[in-house]
Amino acid sequence: MKEKGNKKLFMASAGNLPMNKEAVYADYLASEAFAREVASNNLTMGIVVSSLIAVIGFLGIFDLNSDYANISVLPVIASEWVYLFLLLANLPNLFLLLWLQKHPKAAELEIRICFANLAVNAILSGFTLYSTQEGSVYFFELVLMMMVICVFPYYKAGHGLSLVALSLLMISAIILVNHVQVAWQDTYDLFLFYVIGQACIVLRRYWFRQSSWYNYILHQANGTLFVSSRTDKLTGLYNRLALREDFPNYGKQEVGVAMIDLDDFKRFNANYGHAYGDLVLTRLGRYLQKDWMNEHLRCYRYGGDEILIIASGLEDGDFVKKLQIFQAEYAKLNQQLEEPATLSIGYATGAVANEEELRKMIQLADNYLYQAKRQGKNQVVGAEKK
């Protein structure tokens, strides 16, 4: 369970929003996290678009071979070739996008691959005019293709407009070159469709950004609350709740367990006040976080001035050596305090098969801790299982 990732936090969690929200929002839109959201969305939507256009290609070829097929209005390019181009442009892309979902690459590369295919389809939408049969509506297949191209994917500013322009230029060029007589109402409707398509792109971009942003804030807030619920406020170490949640993670492996107790801590509190005791605990927590805690070694505030350490993945003898070094170095942490503090450590190492065995090992380390106290304090006492 990884709680401290390397992703950038923008401090946008609940109750902790910065004053300059616009700057934070802009930072998020420029972040790798947002790029990955866009890539994930466009891979899925690209699969949808390619699938639907491939269906148009398949159904078009099927229709041409039916008894109800009519001759093409523009026989310059055979209708079969138009539908074949749709299939050739989209079936390979469909398999490529499915492969990228299972084998992710850089987010920006995935976005460019999706956009390239959408651009090809925007151009091909104009060519569908060549597949129009006598008695049919000129722009029906174009409208179907551009509708899915405009509505589903996310486009950066200007990219969506470029696809609309490509389609509009292509269909205009084909109409002019072939001297197609298009009714004014159809021309007006087609232009209106492109305007609406561009509006859909703008709205889609706005809604996607907003929903992605709010999901990110919610995710960060949940992550902050999760970490906070598992963290002791004074020392910064894990708390008893974290220990209970982490118990299953330590089963079926070699572990080292140490119980640490500050010597004469109650006397320090009585002589110098609780602020002094809090300072000692805070310094101890900071030291353990900085020089000890990692994915293989976790430190928990067990209660009062007791610290529990559980380590895994260490070589034989390493755990005990680390404890001895820590015990010797600890006094240096408090040299500037009114009265230096020492600590006693009890430890046990060995394999644990389940949670019950881990509890017994913690109890064994606790027993060795009290033995260290009886032997004069400021000692490391324990046993290693062979």
KAJONOR-V345313 format. One record per residue. N is the residue number from 0. RES is the residue in three letters. PHI is phi as a letter, one per 20 degrees, with the letter a starting at -180 (* if undefined). D_LAST is the distance of its C-alpha to the last C-alpha in Angstrom with 1 decimal. Layout:
N,RES,PHI,D_LAST ; N,RES,PHI,D_LAST
This chain:
0,MET,*,28.9 ; 1,LYS,d,30.6 ; 2,GLU,d,32.8 ; 3,LYS,d,33.9 ; 4,GLY,e,35.5 ; 5,ASN,e,37.5 ; 6,LYS,f,40.7 ; 7,LYS,f,43.6 ; 8,LEU,d,44.4 ; 9,PHE,d,48.0 ; 10,MET,l,47.6 ; 11,ALA,d,49.7 ; 12,SER,f,47.7 ; 13,ALA,g,49.4 ; 14,GLY,m,51.1 ; 15,ASN,c,50.2 ; 16,LEU,f,52.9 ; 17,PRO,f,54.2 ; 18,MET,f,57.9 ; 19,ASN,e,58.6 ; 20,LYS,f,57.7 ; 21,GLU,f,59.7 ; 22,ALA,f,57.7 ; 23,VAL,f,54.4 ; 24,TYR,f,55.8 ; 25,ALA,f,57.0 ; 26,ASP,f,53.6 ; 27,TYR,f,52.1 ; 28,LEU,f,54.7 ; 29,ALA,e,53.9 ; 30,SER,e,50.1 ; 31,GLU,f,47.8 ; 32,ALA,f,46.9 ; 33,PHE,f,50.5 ; 34,ALA,g,50.9 ; 35,ARG,f,48.1 ; 36,GLU,f,49.8 ; 37,VAL,f,53.1 ; 38,ALA,f,51.5 ; 39,SER,f,49.8 ; 40,ASN,f,53.2 ; 41,ASN,f,55.3 ; 42,LEU,f,53.1 ; 43,THR,f,53.5 ; 44,MET,f,57.2 ; 45,GLY,f,57.8 ; 46,ILE,f,56.6 ; 47,VAL,f,59.0 ; 48,VAL,f,61.9 ; 49,SER,f,61.5 ; 50,SER,f,61.2 ; 51,LEU,f,64.4 ; 52,ILE,f,66.3 ; 53,ALA,f,65.2 ; 54,VAL,f,66.5 ; 55,ILE,g,69.8 ; 56,GLY,f,69.9 ; 57,PHE,f,69.3 ; 58,LEU,f,71.8 ; 59,GLY,f,74.3 ; 60,ILE,f,74.2 ; 61,PHE,f,74.4 ; 62,ASP,f,77.4 ; 63,LEU,f,79.2 ; 64,ASN,e,79.1 ; 65,SER,e,80.5 ; 66,ASP,f,84.1 ; 67,TYR,e,84.5 ; 68,ALA,f,83.6 ; 69,ASN,d,86.4 ; 70,ILE,f,87.2 ; 71,SER,f,85.6 ; 72,VAL,f,87.5 ; 73,LEU,c,86.3 ; 74,PRO,f,86.2 ; 75,VAL,g,85.3 ; 76,ILE,c,81.7 ; 77,ALA,f,81.0 ; 78,SER,g,79.2 ; 79,GLU,g,76.7 ; 80,TRP,f,75.6 ; 81,VAL,f,75.0 ; 82,TYR,f,72.7 ; 83,LEU,f,71.0 ; 84,PHE,f,70.3 ; 85,LEU,f,68.7 ; 86,LEU,f,66.4 ; 87,LEU,f,65.6 ; 88,ALA,e,64.8 ; 89,ASN,d,62.5 ; 90,LEU,f,60.8 ; 91,PRO,f,58.8 ; 92,ASN,f,58.1 ; 93,LEU,f,56.9 ; 94,PHE,f,54.3 ; 95,LEU,f,53.4 ; 96,LEU,f,52.8 ; 97,LEU,f,50.7 ; 98,TRP,f,48.6 ; 99,LEU,f,48.2 ; 100,GLN,f,47.0 ; 101,LYS,e,44.0 ; 102,HIS,c,43.6 ; 103,PRO,g,44.5 ; 104,LYS,d,46.0 ; 105,ALA,g,47.2 ; 106,ALA,g,49.1 ; 107,GLU,f,52.3 ; 108,LEU,f,52.4 ; 109,GLU,f,52.1 ; 110,ILE,f,54.9 ; 111,ARG,f,57.1 ; 112,ILE,f,56.6 ; 113,CYS,f,57.6 ; 114,PHE,f,60.6 ; 115,ALA,f,61.8 ; 116,ASN,f,62.1 ; 117,LEU,f,63.8 ; 118,ALA,f,66.3 ; 119,VAL,f,67.0 ; 120,ASN,f,67.6 ; 121,ALA,f,69.9 ; 122,ILE,f,72.0 ; 123,LEU,f,72.0 ; 124,SER,g,73.2 ; 125,GLY,f,76.5 ; 126,PHE,f,76.8 ; 127,THR,f,76.8 ; 128,LEU,f,80.4 ; 129,TYR,f,81.2 ; 130,SER,e,79.9 ; 131,THR,f,82.3 ; 132,GLN,e,84.6 ; 133,GLU,g,88.2 ; 134,GLY,n,88.6 ; 135,SER,e,85.0 ; 136,VAL,f,83.8 ; 137,TYR,f,83.2 ; 138,PHE,d,80.0 ; 139,PHE,f,78.1 ; 140,GLU,f,75.3 ; 141,LEU,f,75.1 ; 142,VAL,f,74.8 ; 143,LEU,f,72.0 ; 144,MET,f,70.0 ; 145,MET,f,70.5 ; 146,MET,f,69.8 ; 147,VAL,f,66.2 ; 148,ILE,f,65.8 ; 149,CYS,f,67.0 ; 150,VAL,e,65.3 ; 151,PHE,e,61.7 ; 152,PRO,f,60.1 ; 153,TYR,d,59.5 ; 154,TYR,c,61.6 ; 155,LYS,f,61.5 ; 156,ALA,g,64.8 ; 157,GLY,n,67.4 ; 158,HIS,f,65.5 ; 159,GLY,f,66.7 ; 160,LEU,f,70.3 ; 161,SER,f,70.1 ; 162,LEU,f,69.3 ; 163,VAL,f,72.2 ; 164,ALA,f,74.4 ; 165,LEU,g,73.4 ; 166,SER,f,74.3 ; 167,LEU,f,77.5 ; 168,LEU,f,78.6 ; 169,MET,f,77.9 ; 170,ILE,f,79.9 ; 171,SER,f,82.7 ; 172,ALA,f,82.9 ; 173,ILE,f,83.1 ; 174,ILE,f,85.8 ; 175,LEU,f,87.8 ; 176,VAL,f,87.5 ; 177,ASN,e,88.4 ; 178,HIS,l,91.1 ; 179,VAL,f,89.6 ; 180,GLN,e,91.8 ; 181,VAL,d,89.6 ; 182,ALA,f,91.2 ; 183,TRP,g,91.1 ; 184,GLN,f,89.3 ; 185,ASP,f,86.5 ; 186,THR,f,86.2 ; 187,TYR,f,86.0 ; 188,ASP,f,83.4 ; 189,LEU,f,81.3 ; 190,PHE,f,81.4 ; 191,LEU,f,80.5 ; 192,PHE,f,77.6 ; 193,TYR,f,76.2 ; 194,VAL,f,76.6 ; 195,ILE,f,74.8 ; 196,GLY,f,72.0 ; 197,GLN,f,71.6 ; 198,ALA,f,71.5 ; 199,CYS,f,68.8 ; 200,ILE,f,66.7 ; 201,VAL,f,67.2 ; 202,LEU,f,66.4 ; 203,ARG,f,63.3 ; 204,ARG,f,62.1 ; 205,TYR,f,62.7 ; 206,TRP,f,61.0 ; 207,PHE,f,58.0 ; 208,ARG,f,57.5 ; 209,GLN,f,57.9 ; 210,SER,f,55.6 ; 211,SER,f,52.9 ; 212,TRP,f,53.2 ; 213,TYR,f,53.0 ; 214,ASN,f,50.0 ; 215,TYR,f,48.3 ; 216,ILE,g,49.1 ; 217,LEU,f,47.9 ; 218,HIS,f,44.6 ; 219,GLN,f,44.1 ; 220,ALA,f,45.1 ; 221,ASN,f,42.6 ; 222,GLY,f,39.9 ; 223,THR,f,40.8 ; 224,LEU,f,40.9 ; 225,PHE,f,37.5 ; 226,VAL,f,35.8 ; 227,SER,f,37.8 ; 228,SER,f,36.8 ; 229,ARG,d,33.1 ; 230,THR,d,33.6 ; 231,ASP,f,34.0 ; 232,LYS,f,37.4 ; 233,LEU,f,36.9 ; 234,THR,e,33.6 ; 235,GLY,m,33.6 ; 236,LEU,e,30.0 ; 237,TYR,f,29.2 ; 238,ASN,d,30.3 ; 239,ARG,f,29.2 ; 240,LEU,f,31.0 ; 241,ALA,f,29.0 ; 242,LEU,f,25.8 ; 243,ARG,f,27.1 ; 244,GLU,f,28.2 ; 245,ASP,e,24.9 ; 246,PHE,g,22.7 ; 247,PRO,f,23.0 ; 248,ASN,f,22.0 ; 249,TYR,e,18.3 ; 250,GLY,f,17.7 ; 251,LYS,l,15.8 ; 252,GLN,a,13.6 ; 253,GLU,f,10.7 ; 254,VAL,c,12.2 ; 255,GLY,d,12.4 ; 256,VAL,c,14.8 ; 257,ALA,c,17.0 ; 258,MET,d,20.1 ; 259,ILE,d,22.8 ; 260,ASP,c,25.9 ; 261,LEU,f,29.0 ; 262,ASP,f,30.1 ; 263,ASP,l,33.5 ; 264,PHE,f,34.2 ; 265,LYS,f,36.8 ; 266,ARG,f,38.7 ; 267,PHE,f,38.9 ; 268,ASN,f,40.4 ; 269,ALA,f,42.8 ; 270,ASN,f,43.9 ; 271,TYR,d,44.2 ; 272,GLY,n,44.4 ; 273,HIS,f,42.3 ; 274,ALA,f,43.2 ; 275,TYR,f,41.2 ; 276,GLY,f,38.2 ; 277,ASP,f,38.5 ; 278,LEU,f,38.8 ; 279,VAL,f,35.6 ; 280,LEU,f,33.7 ; 281,THR,f,35.5 ; 282,ARG,f,34.5 ; 283,LEU,f,30.9 ; 284,GLY,f,31.0 ; 285,ARG,f,32.8 ; 286,TYR,f,30.3 ; 287,LEU,f,27.3 ; 288,GLN,f,29.4 ; 289,LYS,f,30.5 ; 290,ASP,d,27.5 ; 291,TRP,c,24.4 ; 292,MET,f,25.2 ; 293,ASN,b,25.0 ; 294,GLU,f,24.2 ; 295,HIS,d,20.4 ; 296,LEU,b,20.5 ; 297,ARG,c,22.7 ; 298,CYS,d,24.1 ; 299,TYR,c,25.8 ; 300,ARG,f,28.2 ; 301,TYR,e,27.0 ; 302,GLY,q,30.1 ; 303,GLY,l,32.3 ; 304,ASP,d,30.5 ; 305,GLU,e,27.0 ; 306,ILE,d,25.1 ; 307,LEU,d,22.0 ; 308,ILE,d,20.0 ; 309,ILE,c,17.9 ; 310,ALA,c,16.5 ; 311,SER,c,15.5 ; 312,GLY,m,15.4 ; 313,LEU,e,14.0 ; 314,GLU,f,12.4 ; 315,ASP,g,9.2 ; 316,GLY,n,10.7 ; 317,ASP,f,13.9 ; 318,PHE,f,13.8 ; 319,VAL,f,13.6 ; 320,LYS,f,16.2 ; 321,LYS,f,18.4 ; 322,LEU,f,18.3 ; 323,GLN,f,19.4 ; 324,ILE,f,22.1 ; 325,PHE,f,23.3 ; 326,GLN,f,23.6 ; 327,ALA,f,25.6 ; 328,GLU,e,27.7 ; 329,TYR,f,28.5 ; 330,ALA,g,31.4 ; 331,LYS,f,33.2 ; 332,LEU,f,33.6 ; 333,ASN,d,35.9 ; 334,GLN,f,37.9 ; 335,GLN,e,41.1 ; 336,LEU,e,40.7 ; 337,GLU,f,42.6 ; 338,GLU,b,39.6 ; 339,PRO,g,36.2 ; 340,ALA,d,33.2 ; 341,THR,d,29.7 ; 342,LEU,b,26.7 ; 343,SER,d,23.6 ; 344,ILE,c,20.2 ; 345,GLY,d,17.5 ; 346,TYR,b,14.3 ; 347,ALA,b,11.1 ; 348,THR,c,8.8 ; 349,GLY,q,7.2 ; 350,ALA,e,9.3 ; 351,VAL,c,12.7 ; 352,ALA,e,15.2 ; 353,ASN,b,18.2 ; 354,GLU,f,20.0 ; 355,GLU,f,19.6 ; 356,GLU,f,15.8 ; 357,LEU,f,16.3 ; 358,ARG,f,18.9 ; 359,LYS,f,16.7 ; 360,MET,f,14.2 ; 361,ILE,f,17.3 ; 362,GLN,f,18.6 ; 363,LEU,f,15.5 ; 364,ALA,f,16.0 ; 365,ASP,f,19.7 ; 366,ASN,f,19.2 ; 367,TYR,f,17.4 ; 368,LEU,f,20.4 ; 369,TYR,f,22.9 ; 370,GLN,f,21.2 ; 371,ALA,f,21.7 ; 372,LYS,f,25.3 ; 373,ARG,f,26.0 ; 374,GLN,e,24.8 ; 375,GLY,o,27.5 ; 376,LYS,m,26.5 ; 377,ASN,l,25.9 ; 378,GLN,c,22.3 ; 379,VAL,d,18.7 ; 380,VAL,c,16.5 ; 381,GLY,r,13.1 ; 382,ALA,b,9.5 ; 383,GLU,d,6.3 ; 384,LYS,f,3.8 ; 385,LYS,e,0.0
